[in-house]
Amino acid sequence: MRWRLALALSCLALVALAGCGGETAADREARMQAARADSLAMAQELYNATVFDTVSWESPDARVQRGALVWRASCEKCHGEGGRGDGLGAQQLGIDVPSFLVPDWKYTYEADSLRERIFVGLAGEMPNWGLHGLGYRDIDAAVAYINTLVSAAR
Ligand code: HEC
């Protein structure tokens, strides 16, 4: 009986070594990329720029203050305190995060495209916040805050 158990265990170990039933690392990577592409497509389909027209704030300050909160809670770990892409989390994860403070940054004061980018995400490690975690109001606030970071660096 024992030898049967040993045989079964060795077979299991072999299957595990072969990568869960034959799936290679390349297969898994391809599957992850396909899932990522699906999720970007879903976020893009859901995105509706006109919803921002319904967002209102009691004052510009309130908007920036809320944006600072969103930034600290959701962005800073990768993008860094000032938006230079030097967050501790990014370093720990070993991912490259672009700086928002480069002189020719493509979203400089481009609120519409910046909102859409935050909602939809990017193919790399940038989460799609519209699907995972932030509503239109908080995205609007984050954009106001990012603009203050960009202005402060000029
Ligand atoms: C897990 C790390 C991570 C977090 C958290 C994160 N980002 Fe990103 N972000 C990235 C990476 C990596 C890129 C570059 C991705 C690429 O080019 O495919 C990026 C790109 C961007 C870009 C495009 C910048 C450019 O120059 O093209 C914007 C805008 C952005 N992030 C905003 C935000 C905001 C706002 C938050 C918080 C709500 C946030 N990100 C949270 C990792 C992160």
Boltz pocket constraint, residues with backbone or C-beta under 6 A from the ligand:
constraints:
  - pocket:
      binder: B
      contacts: [[A, 70], [A, 71], [A, 74], [A, 75], [A, 76], [A, 77], [A, 78], [A, 79], [A, 90], [A, 95], [A, 96], [A, 97], [A, 98], [A, 99], [A, 100], [A, 105], [A, 106], [A, 107], [A, 114], [A, 117], [A, 118], [A, 122], [A, 123], [A, 124], [A, 125], [A, 126], [A, 127], [A, 129], [A, 134], [A, 142]]
      max_distance: 6.0
